[in-house]
């Protein structure tokens, strides 16, 4: 399949029916994961209408940090952030699953590995196949998914670092504030819940 075979028309709305928010809120972790798998399956079936040989992706809920999802071609599937999914159930199923499935489809095109991740082909799939406006980032609150409990300060405000960045400072890496250009100074760790 080559890029010209991608769907051209823009749908009037999302191609996959939106799940009922009230129903989603009552689901426990096991039922919610099953709902995610069903959504991925529905998105995959829709993609197969334009690319019948598209392989079925495996699905994991093992992604951490600020990313909501990731098409992982080396592992052969899609990774999702369980914390962000649990906190943003409706938006996650409506936006993130099609976003990652669009990456999965585009990568499996003939020229896929050489195409830009959020390029024209990906945008075409988002608009033409899923009926969604392409967006490269999500708007989820990542405070609990990516806690940054290490407090630093400069001349104008406080900054919160993750463990990884805090360890870099311990090894000698210096960070400066983008506003006042002062070097950030460690003030101590705090519990992430205090900032929420």
N, C-alpha and C positions, 0 to 999 in steps of 0.2 A: 504494500500500500504506500502510495506517495502522498505528499501534502495536498495536491489538488483534489484528492478524493475525500478530504475532510468536509464535514457539513458546512454549507455556506449560509443558510437562512438563520436568522435570529428568532428564537422562539418568544412567544408573548410572555412567558414566565418559566419558572423552573420546570424541567422535564420530569424530575422525580417528585412525587407528591410529598409535601411537607408533613412530617409526623406531628401528631397532636401534642402540644406542649404539656397539657395536663396529664396525658398518659405517660409521657417521658419522665415527669417528676416523681411518679410513684414507683419507678423501676429500681430494683436493687442492683448491685454491681454485676451479678451474673446475667440478669435479664437485659441490662443496659449493654453489656458486651455482645449479647446475642443480637440486639437491635443494630449495633454497629456492623456486625457481620452481614446481616440482611441488607443493610443499606449499601455496603460495598458490593454485595452480590447484584443488587439492582443496578447500580452504576456500571458494573462490569458488563451485565447483560445489555445495557443501553449502548455501551461502547462497541460491543460485538456486532451491533447492527451496521456499523461502518467499517469494522475491522474484525471479520469473523474468526480469524486465527489468533486473536489476542489471547495470550495465556491468562489464566485466572491467577490473580495475585494472592499470595499468602497474607495474613493480617496479624499484626502484633500490637499490643497495647503496652509497649515498653519504652516509648520515647519520653525523654525528660527535658526539663528546661523550658525555654520560651517557645519552641516550635510546637505547633499543633499537630502537624503531620509531616510525613516524609515518604516519598516514593523511593524505596531502597532497591535498586536494580541488582546489586551484588547478592542480596539475600533473596531476591525474587518476590518482593511484595511491598506492602504498605505498612508503615509504622505510625502509630497514633499515640498521643499524649493522654494517658488515662485521667490525670488530674484535670487538665483543661476540658476533656470530654465530659467528665462528671459535673463540672461547674457550668458548662455552656452546651448543654445537650442538644437543644433545637438548632442553634446556629452551627454547631459542629457537624451535625448530620446533613444540614442543608448546604453549607458552604465548604467545609474542610474535606469531606469525603469526595465530592466532585472535583475539587481542586487537585487532590492527589491522584485521583483516577485519570484526570486529564493528563497529568505528567506520565502516568503509566501507559496510556494510549500513545501519546506523542513519542515517547522513547522507543516504542515498538514499531514505529513507522520505518520505512526503508532507510531514511536519512536521520532517524530519530536521535541516535547518540551524538550527532553533530549539530543538532538544533539547539537554540537558546532555550533554557528552562522555562522562561515566561515570555517567549517570543510569539510571533504571529500565529504559529500552528497551535500552541497551547491556548492562546486567546480565542482562536477560532473554535476549538473544542468547547471551551467554557461557554461561549455565546451560542454557537450553532447547535451543539449537542445537548448541553445541560441547561441552556436558557438562562445563564447567570452572567452577570457583569464580572469580567476577570479582575481579581484583586490579588496582589502578590503577598499581602500581609493580613493577619487577623487583628481584631480589636479586643481580644480577651485580656482580662486582668491576669497577669502572670505571677503575682506576688506569692501565692502558695505553690505554684508549679516550679518556680525558679527562685527560691528564697535567697536573699542576699543579706545575711545578718551582720556582716562586718562593716561597722560604721567608720567612715572617714570624713574629714572636714577640710575645707579650704577657707579662704577669706569671705566667701559669699554664701555658702550653704553646706548641707550635709550630703554625702554620697554613700550608697550602700553597695558593697562588693560581695560577690559570690565567693565561695571557698577557693575556687580556682584562681580568681584574680587576687585574692588575699594572699595565697601562697606565692604568687609571682612577686608581690611586694616583699614578702619575707626573703625571697631569693635576690632582692636588689632592684627589681623593676620599679621605676617611679612613674606615677600618674599625675597629670596636671588637670586642673579644672578648665573646661572649655570656655567658661565665661571670664573668670578672673586670672587665669593662667598660673595660679599658685599651686605648688606641689601639695597633693592630698596627704593628710596626716591621719594615721590610725587613731581612733577614739575608743575602740572597744567593740565587743560583739554584743548584739542584743537579740532577743527572741523575735522571730519574724512576725508573730501574731501581734506584737505591740504596734507595728506600723500599719496594720490593716484597718 
